[in-house]
């Protein structure tokens, strides 16, 4: 497998992202072939969609001010997170743990990094549909059938630093089911699925970087994936009840409620 970083101009609001990447590919003499994959940073997709918010225009709610004080965040920033998040579970200093687009992520993907001063960038709208639209646009320009990944960064429980995650995919199967296979010793595999799209996102994220590299796209060649026109996006998602981490968030919430009740009862009996 080969990966080539694509350096682009500074993407501005409303820019056509496919045009910008295609132009940069030509300038770098990189050729798109059938079976290639283009991994694209969510931030430039969001910028092309004008998914930026000016913090000075945001009026924080009481809940936002309370969470901002508790976790050391800017109230207007927290208000945007509350507007974007499906659920807020809590947080640590500098970040809130949220659910957004069926992904446990920090701050619902709202990010001040690499956004203009005074603004925050949101996640792209309808990332899977956007990836499919971009895949078709690349086909119109090149006549080549490619896969498209829209990727973001994430943190892993109890691990320092960010890695990549795919939030939008088109043209390739994002997950390989290993449950019909056997391991090296002939034992049946019972639960393992291989998150291919996320693995590719991690590789692309390594090349893109996390600061001022200005490499918001990566051309991937010879990836060990299966290409398909239509894919089953449900294979990427696991229910909260089955998820090793999310299932314990609910248990933690119940435990905290019991602690509050027990504390109240203790005070009443004193």
N, C-alpha and C positions, 0 to 999 in steps of 0.2 A: 504494500500500500504506500502511496506517495501523497504528501500533502504540500500544497504551495500557498503561502500567504499572499493575499491580494491587497495591495496598498491602494487606497482610494483618496480622492480629495476629501476635504472636510465636508461631511454631509450636512446639508441645511434643510430647514423646514420645507416639506413639500417636494423635495428632490425625488426623481424616479430612481429607485435603488437598483433595479435591474440594469438601467442604462449606465449608471455610475460604475457598477461592477463590470459590465461588459466592456466599457471603455478602458478600464484599468487592466482587464485581462489582455486586451489587444496591445496596450502599451508595454506590458510585461512579457509579451509574446507567449502567452499561455493559451493553449487551444482546448476548447471543450469537445469531448468525445462522448459517444453513447456510453452510458454506465458511469459517468462521472457524477460526483455529488458536490453541490455548493452549500457550504455551511456559512450562515450569515448571522451576524450579531444582532440580537433583538433591538439593541439601542438605535442602530441606523434604520431599521424597519419602522420603529416607533417614530423616529424623527421624520421619515418620509410620510408617515401618516399624520403628522402634526400632533403627536401624542405627548405634548409637553404642557406643563402647567406652571403659571407664574405664582410663586408662593405669596407675594404681596397682595394677590387678588383673592386669597383664601381666608375665610373667617372661621377660626377654630371653634368647635363645639366644646361644651363643658367636659365631655368624655375625652376629647382630644387633649385638652389642657391637663386633665388629670393624668392621662397616660404619659404625656410629655414630661410632666414633673417626675413621675415615678421612674421613667427609664432614660431620662436625660436627653430628650429629643426636642426638636423645634415644634411648637404646637401646630403651626400651619402644615408642616410636613406630616405630622401624625394625622391631621384631618384628611389629607389626601390619601394616606394609607387606609384610613377607615372607609373612605368612599370606594376604594378599589378592592378591599379585602372581602372575601366571603365570610371568613371567621377570623377573629383575633384570639389567640390562645394565651397570650402573655408576652414576656420578653425578657431581655437582659439590657444592660446599659448600652444604648446606641442602636438597638434593633428590636422589632416586634416579630414574634412568630405568628405567621398568618397562613390561611389557606386561600389560594388563588388559582383558578383554572385546574382544580384537582391536584395541585402541587403544594406541599408544605414548603414555604419559602419565607425569606426575610422581607418584611415591609411590603408585602404584596407586589414585589417587583418594582416598587417606586424607588427611584435612584437619583441622587444629586450628582454622582460622578459622571463625568463626560456629558453633562448637560450644561447649557449656558448658565452663567451666574444668575442666581435668583430664580432659577427654574428647576423643576424635577421632570425626569422622563418616566413615563408609564410603560407598562408592557404593551406590545402591539395588540391591536384589536383583531380578534378572530385569527390567532396565529396559524392554525392548521389550514384554514381557507386562504389565508395570505400566502402561505408556502405553496399551495396548489396553484394559485394565480401566478406566482413568480415562476414556477416550473413551466407553465404554459408560455409565459413571456420569453423565457430562455429558449424554448423550442421554436417559437416564432422567429427569433433572431438567428438561431444556429442550425435548426433542423435536427438537433440532437436531443435524445431522451435522457434527461438527467434527474437526479434526486435533489431535493432541496430540504435543508434543515434550517430552522430558525432557532438559535441557541442563546441561552442566558447563563449566568453563573449562579451557583448555589453553594451552600455550606453543608458539610456532612456531620451528623451527630458525633461529638467528642473528637473531631479532627480539625486542626487549624488550617485556615485558608479556603479558597474557593476552587471549585472544579466546574466543568461544563454540564449543562443539562439541555436536552432538546424540548422546546415548548411548541414547536410547529414542525410538521413533517409532511412531505409529499413525494410520491414516486418510489418509495422503497419500504419494505416491511421493517417496522421499528423494533420489533421484538422477535427473537427466535425461541420457540418452545422446545425445550430439551426433554420434556417428560416422556417422550416415546423412545428415548435413547438409553444406553447403558454406560456406566462409568468404566474406568480402566480394569476393574476387577469383575466386570460382568453383572454388577448390581443395577437394578432398575433405578432411574432417576425419578424422584417423586414430585418435587416442587420447583425445580430450577427452570427459570426462563432467563434468556440472555438479552439485556437491554442494549441492543446494537446501536440504536440512534443516540442513546446517551453516551455510549463508549466513543462514538465518533465525535460527539459534542465535546467530550473531554480532550480528545486529541486536537481538535480545532481550537479550543479555548487555550491550549498550551501555546499555540502559534499566535493567536490574537493578542494575548496579554491582557492586563487589567489597568493600564494607565494610558500613556500617550502614544502607543505604538502606531496608531492609525492603520491597523490591519483588520478591518471589520468583516472580512470574508476569507474563506479558505477553500481552495479547489482540491477535492479529494479524488484520487484515481485508484482503481483496483481494490476498492473496499470489498470485504467478504460479506456482502449483503445480497438479498434477493430484490430485484426491482419489479414493481407492479404499478399499473396505472391507478388501480383503486386498492386502498389498504384499509384494514380494520383498525381504526384508531382506539377502539376500546381495549385492545390488547396492551396498551401503554399504562392503563390505570388499574389500580387495585383499590378495593373498598376500604373504608376506615376500619371496619371490623377485622379485615384480614391483614392490614398493615401493621408491621411490628412496632412502629413508632406511634402512628396515629391512634391505634387502639388503646395505648397507654395514656394518651392525652385525656381521653374520657375518664379513665380510671383516676387520673390525677385530679381532674376537676371534682369528681365525687369525693375523693379523699380531702380536698381543700374545703369542700362544703361541710363535711363531717367535722373537720377541725374547728370551723367557725361555730357550728352548732354546739360542739363539746365545750368550747371556750365560753360561749354564752351560758350554757348550763352550769359551768363551774362558777361563774360570777354570780349567778342567781342563788346558788347554794351557800355562798360565803356569808 
